[in-house]
């Protein structure tokens, strides 16, 4: 069998022609589709992992986090009994729920894995009624009950891992020998 080279067609060498927008859009759409599928799969995996963690394990895993400061702030004195009433009447996962004061400039409240409900002094000053404070505390307890904090941590860890794998595979680094 004899090899006979054939001449290339004009369209075979696209390096000197204008960029093909259809090829670009196809690649961009494929990349977005892949990222979307990865987002769904990683989110589902993180949710499954978060749902399988026991309350005792959650408290142990997140016991190293500094929980704000104990405070005699008047708002914290108001919040404690309201939180106790919410815990008595509500069905919340059995976590050791604790209040912590976080000194931030803006009004905010947040749930931290392990059972911590953080409140800022500016939030405590802005919320004047018991009902308003109960609403804020119940909202944060809902985050604990439905494991939103754990799911967020899990998604963040999985995304960091996925990006590290993609970044490490694209660097071209090899081990030096010799």
Residue frames as qw, qx, qy, qz and C-alpha x, y, z in Angstrom:
[[0.000, 0.890, 0.456, 0.000, 0.00, 0.00, 0.00],
 [0.453, 0.225, 0.025, 0.862, 1.40, 3.31, -1.05],
 [0.136, -0.705, -0.416, 0.559, 0.79, 6.57, 0.85],
 [0.287, 0.485, 0.375, 0.736, -0.40, 9.37, -1.38],
 [0.115, -0.405, -0.392, 0.818, -0.65, 12.77, 0.34],
 [0.159, 0.711, 0.602, 0.328, -3.67, 14.78, -0.65],
 [0.146, 0.325, -0.067, 0.932, -3.81, 18.58, -0.76],
 [0.050, -0.415, -0.672, 0.611, -5.66, 20.27, 2.08],
 [0.080, 0.756, 0.555, 0.337, -8.88, 22.07, 1.38],
 [0.109, 0.571, -0.079, 0.810, -9.05, 25.78, 1.96],
 [0.574, -0.635, -0.025, -0.517, -11.18, 25.35, 5.13],
 [0.876, -0.166, -0.394, 0.222, -8.85, 22.82, 6.72],
 [0.494, -0.010, -0.308, 0.813, -6.49, 25.51, 8.03],
 [0.185, -0.853, -0.431, -0.229, -8.66, 27.78, 10.13],
 [0.568, -0.467, -0.194, 0.649, -5.79, 29.42, 11.96],
 [0.235, -0.070, 0.208, 0.947, -5.67, 32.29, 9.46],
 [0.151, -0.527, -0.599, -0.584, -9.37, 32.78, 9.03],
 [0.329, -0.475, 0.155, -0.802, -11.81, 34.77, 11.13],
 [0.159, -0.066, 0.876, -0.451, -12.96, 33.21, 14.41],
 [0.362, -0.299, -0.761, -0.447, -16.03, 31.07, 14.09],
 [0.362, -0.308, 0.318, -0.820, -18.70, 32.46, 16.43],
 [0.862, -0.137, -0.259, -0.415, -20.74, 29.27, 16.21],
 [0.748, 0.087, -0.577, 0.316, -17.82, 27.20, 17.52],
 [0.106, 0.284, -0.486, 0.820, -17.20, 29.72, 20.30],
 [0.583, -0.255, 0.105, -0.764, -20.87, 29.75, 21.39],
 [0.887, -0.056, -0.423, -0.177, -21.04, 25.98, 21.26],
 [0.584, 0.142, -0.601, 0.526, -17.99, 25.70, 23.51],
 [0.128, -0.274, 0.373, -0.877, -19.30, 28.36, 25.90],
 [0.751, -0.214, -0.110, -0.614, -22.69, 26.65, 26.11],
 [0.846, 0.002, -0.528, 0.082, -21.02, 23.29, 26.75],
 [0.343, 0.211, -0.572, 0.715, -18.89, 24.80, 29.51],
 [0.391, -0.260, 0.230, -0.852, -21.93, 26.40, 31.15],
 [0.857, -0.126, -0.308, -0.393, -23.85, 23.14, 30.89],
 [0.716, 0.084, -0.602, 0.342, -20.96, 21.27, 32.51],
 [0.087, 0.234, -0.488, 0.837, -20.63, 23.83, 35.31],
 [0.607, -0.239, 0.017, -0.758, -24.38, 23.70, 35.93],
 [0.886, -0.085, -0.434, -0.141, -24.38, 19.91, 36.11],
 [0.540, 0.151, -0.594, 0.577, -21.37, 19.99, 38.42],
 [0.206, -0.306, 0.308, -0.877, -23.12, 22.57, 40.62],
 [0.788, -0.220, -0.142, -0.557, -26.17, 20.31, 40.93],
 [0.856, 0.008, -0.504, 0.117, -24.17, 17.16, 41.63],
 [0.372, 0.215, -0.545, 0.720, -21.90, 18.84, 44.21],
 [0.387, -0.315, 0.193, -0.845, -24.87, 20.50, 45.90],
 [0.871, -0.181, -0.270, -0.368, -26.74, 17.21, 46.11],
 [0.750, 0.082, -0.550, 0.358, -23.65, 15.43, 47.49],
 [0.111, 0.287, -0.454, 0.836, -23.11, 18.17, 50.09],
 [0.608, -0.304, 0.034, -0.733, -26.76, 18.00, 51.17],
 [0.901, -0.105, -0.408, -0.106, -26.57, 14.21, 51.57],
 [0.569, 0.160, -0.551, 0.589, -23.39, 14.51, 53.60],
 [0.142, -0.324, 0.320, -0.879, -24.87, 17.24, 55.82],
 [0.755, -0.270, -0.125, -0.584, -28.02, 15.22, 56.45],
 [0.879, -0.044, -0.467, 0.080, -25.97, 12.22, 57.56],
 [0.307, 0.334, -0.544, 0.706, -23.96, 14.09, 60.23],
 [0.483, -0.588, -0.638, 0.122, -25.27, 13.57, 63.75],
 [0.204, -0.937, -0.058, -0.278, -25.80, 16.46, 66.16],
 [0.732, -0.610, 0.171, 0.252, -22.96, 15.20, 68.38],
 [0.719, 0.123, 0.302, 0.614, -20.57, 15.09, 65.43],
 [0.209, 0.807, 0.223, 0.505, -21.61, 18.56, 64.32],
 [0.428, -0.899, 0.047, -0.074, -20.92, 19.99, 67.78],
 [0.785, -0.383, 0.277, 0.400, -17.55, 18.23, 67.88],
 [0.635, 0.390, 0.321, 0.584, -16.52, 19.31, 64.37],
 [0.139, 0.748, 0.147, 0.633, -17.31, 22.97, 64.99],
 [0.607, -0.725, -0.257, 0.201, -16.29, 23.31, 68.64],
 [0.618, -0.122, 0.050, 0.775, -13.07, 25.11, 67.61],
 [0.142, 0.649, 0.311, 0.680, -14.93, 28.16, 66.24],
 [0.139, -0.100, -0.446, 0.879, -14.72, 31.18, 68.56],
 [0.073, -0.615, -0.772, -0.144, -18.31, 31.83, 69.55],
 [0.082, -0.780, -0.141, -0.604, -18.25, 35.56, 69.98],
 [0.169, 0.242, -0.599, 0.745, -18.30, 36.90, 73.48],
 [0.297, -0.591, -0.724, 0.195, -20.47, 36.46, 76.52],
 [0.083, 0.337, 0.043, 0.937, -22.12, 39.76, 77.14],
 [0.050, -0.512, -0.675, 0.528, -24.27, 41.65, 79.55],
 [0.071, -0.072, -0.363, -0.926, -25.54, 43.77, 76.66],
 [0.454, 0.173, 0.455, -0.746, -29.18, 44.70, 77.42],
 [0.685, 0.306, -0.339, -0.568, -30.31, 43.21, 74.13],
 [0.444, 0.195, -0.874, 0.035, -28.69, 39.88, 75.00],
 [0.153, 0.038, 0.760, -0.631, -30.52, 39.95, 78.34],
 [0.627, 0.284, 0.119, -0.716, -33.76, 40.31, 76.36],
 [0.611, 0.368, -0.589, -0.380, -32.83, 37.65, 73.78],
 [0.063, 0.239, -0.942, 0.229, -31.96, 34.86, 76.24],
 [0.424, 0.188, 0.710, -0.530, -35.48, 34.32, 77.67],
 [0.657, 0.478, -0.079, -0.577, -37.05, 34.63, 74.21],
 [0.427, 0.420, -0.782, -0.173, -34.68, 31.99, 72.85],
 [0.133, -0.085, 0.920, -0.358, -35.50, 29.71, 75.81],
 [0.585, 0.331, 0.431, -0.602, -39.24, 30.02, 75.10],
 [0.624, 0.516, -0.379, -0.447, -38.70, 29.27, 71.42],
 [0.253, 0.346, -0.903, 0.023, -36.65, 26.18, 72.29],
 [0.326, 0.051, 0.804, -0.495, -39.34, 24.94, 74.70],
 [0.619, 0.449, 0.359, -0.536, -42.19, 25.27, 72.25],
 [0.567, 0.621, -0.385, -0.381, -40.46, 24.52, 68.95],
 [0.960, -0.024, 0.264, 0.090, -39.20, 21.30, 67.46],
 [0.265, 0.853, -0.447, -0.039, -35.55, 22.05, 66.81],
 [0.821, 0.218, -0.490, 0.196, -32.77, 19.53, 66.34],
 [0.722, -0.677, -0.091, 0.112, -31.18, 18.68, 69.70],
 [0.578, 0.443, -0.213, 0.651, -28.19, 20.99, 69.54],
 [0.435, -0.559, -0.371, 0.600, -26.77, 22.94, 72.46],
 [0.232, 0.791, 0.287, 0.488, -28.08, 26.30, 71.21],
 [0.476, -0.488, -0.208, 0.701, -26.03, 29.25, 72.49],
 [0.209, 0.959, 0.177, 0.079, -26.30, 32.98, 71.94],
 [0.641, -0.202, 0.073, 0.737, -23.18, 34.93, 71.09],
 [0.118, 0.942, 0.101, -0.299, -22.61, 38.62, 70.57],
 [0.692, 0.179, 0.303, 0.631, -20.54, 39.49, 67.50],
 [0.093, -0.771, -0.070, 0.626, -19.29, 43.03, 67.33],
 [0.421, 0.291, 0.556, 0.655, -19.92, 44.07, 63.74],
 [0.006, 0.155, 0.009, -0.988, -20.92, 47.46, 62.42],
 [0.440, -0.071, -0.430, -0.785, -24.11, 46.40, 60.68],
 [0.688, -0.113, 0.443, -0.564, -27.28, 44.80, 62.06],
 [0.602, 0.266, -0.704, -0.268, -27.12, 41.07, 61.45],
 [0.730, -0.296, 0.531, -0.312, -27.92, 37.68, 62.90],
 [0.588, 0.430, -0.645, -0.232, -26.55, 34.35, 61.78],
 [0.940, -0.257, 0.171, -0.148, -26.41, 30.66, 62.57],
 [0.160, 0.657, -0.737, -0.007, -23.05, 28.96, 62.98],
 [0.796, 0.005, -0.592, -0.128, -22.73, 25.17, 62.78],
 [0.418, 0.032, -0.745, 0.519, -22.73, 23.52, 66.17],
 [0.311, -0.674, -0.666, 0.076, -25.68, 25.45, 67.59],
 [0.275, -0.360, -0.175, 0.874, -24.50, 29.05, 67.87],
 [0.182, 0.838, 0.459, 0.233, -26.83, 31.94, 67.11],
 [0.441, -0.124, -0.058, 0.887, -24.85, 35.12, 66.61],
 [0.040, 0.908, 0.414, 0.055, -26.36, 38.56, 67.09],
 [0.438, 0.312, -0.073, 0.840, -24.78, 41.95, 66.56],
 [0.151, -0.417, -0.469, 0.764, -25.18, 44.86, 68.97],
 [0.181, 0.157, -0.217, -0.946, -26.61, 47.05, 66.21],
 [0.405, -0.260, -0.763, -0.431, -29.33, 44.46, 65.50],
 [0.365, -0.442, -0.734, 0.365, -30.20, 44.28, 69.18],
 [0.058, -0.349, -0.204, 0.913, -30.49, 48.08, 69.28],
 [0.259, 0.039, -0.452, -0.852, -32.67, 48.26, 66.16],
 [0.471, -0.325, -0.772, -0.277, -35.13, 45.49, 67.08],
 [0.213, -0.352, 0.361, -0.837, -37.32, 47.04, 69.74],
 [0.783, -0.200, 0.042, -0.588, -40.15, 44.54, 70.19],
 [0.560, -0.273, 0.773, -0.123, -40.11, 41.05, 71.64],
 [0.812, 0.431, 0.359, -0.159, -41.94, 39.80, 68.57],
 [0.493, 0.814, -0.303, -0.052, -39.27, 41.20, 66.27],
 [0.128, -0.620, 0.766, -0.111, -36.48, 39.61, 68.29],
 [0.715, 0.002, 0.668, -0.206, -38.40, 36.32, 68.42],
 [0.764, 0.621, 0.067, -0.162, -38.77, 36.43, 64.63],
 [0.291, 0.776, -0.559, 0.025, -35.01, 36.91, 64.16],
 [0.349, -0.421, 0.814, -0.195, -34.16, 34.13, 66.62],
 [0.795, 0.218, 0.510, -0.246, -36.73, 31.74, 65.12],
 [0.652, 0.718, -0.196, -0.145, -35.32, 32.41, 61.67],
 [0.128, 0.665, -0.729, 0.102, -31.82, 31.46, 62.82],
 [0.572, -0.168, 0.754, -0.276, -33.15, 28.38, 64.62],
 [0.825, 0.464, 0.182, -0.265, -34.74, 27.37, 61.33],
 [0.448, 0.718, -0.532, -0.030, -31.31, 27.48, 59.71],
 [0.204, -0.430, 0.848, -0.232, -30.03, 25.10, 62.41],
 [0.726, 0.104, 0.564, -0.380, -33.04, 22.81, 62.18],
 [0.820, 0.543, 0.115, -0.139, -32.82, 22.39, 58.41],
 [0.785, -0.252, 0.311, 0.472, -29.00, 22.15, 58.50],
 [0.454, 0.881, 0.074, 0.109, -28.52, 25.14, 56.20],
 [0.190, -0.877, 0.437, 0.061, -25.23, 26.01, 57.88],
 [0.663, -0.265, 0.676, 0.182, -23.84, 22.51, 57.40],
 [0.701, 0.536, 0.443, 0.159, -25.01, 22.35, 53.80],
 [0.241, 0.964, -0.107, 0.024, -23.34, 25.67, 53.07],
 [0.371, -0.699, 0.599, 0.121, -20.06, 24.51, 54.59],
 [0.736, 0.038, 0.659, 0.153, -20.26, 21.25, 52.64],
 [0.598, 0.751, 0.257, 0.107, -20.94, 23.01, 49.34],
 [0.025, 0.950, -0.308, -0.036, -18.07, 25.39, 49.97],
 [0.531, -0.491, 0.674, 0.150, -15.66, 22.54, 50.69],
 [0.737, 0.286, 0.589, 0.165, -16.73, 20.55, 47.63],
 [0.446, 0.888, 0.088, 0.067, -16.45, 23.60, 45.34],
 [0.183, -0.858, 0.470, 0.095, -13.02, 24.41, 46.75],
 [0.655, -0.212, 0.704, 0.176, -11.94, 20.82, 46.11],
 [0.680, 0.566, 0.449, 0.124, -13.38, 20.84, 42.57],
 [0.265, 0.958, -0.107, 0.021, -11.67, 24.13, 41.72],
 [0.387, -0.695, 0.591, 0.134, -8.39, 22.88, 43.19],
 [0.732, 0.071, 0.648, 0.196, -8.57, 19.76, 41.01],
 [0.556, 0.773, 0.269, 0.143, -9.32, 21.82, 37.90],
 [0.009, 0.962, -0.272, -0.010, -6.59, 24.33, 38.77],
 [0.546, -0.517, 0.639, 0.163, -4.05, 21.65, 39.55],
 [0.750, 0.262, 0.571, 0.209, -4.78, 19.81, 36.31],
 [0.465, 0.850, 0.191, 0.156, -4.37, 22.97, 34.23],
 [0.269, -0.903, 0.261, 0.208, -1.06, 24.20, 35.64],
 [0.764, 0.561, -0.303, 0.100, 1.19, 21.81, 33.79],
 [0.273, -0.727, 0.593, -0.214, 3.37, 21.32, 36.87],
 [0.913, 0.097, -0.397, 0.002, 5.37, 18.14, 36.89],
 [0.750, -0.628, 0.149, 0.144, 7.57, 16.62, 39.50],
 [0.247, 0.821, -0.514, -0.019, 11.23, 17.42, 39.07],
 [0.987, -0.106, 0.024, 0.118, 13.44, 14.40, 38.73],
 [0.617, 0.569, -0.291, 0.459, 17.12, 14.25, 39.19]]
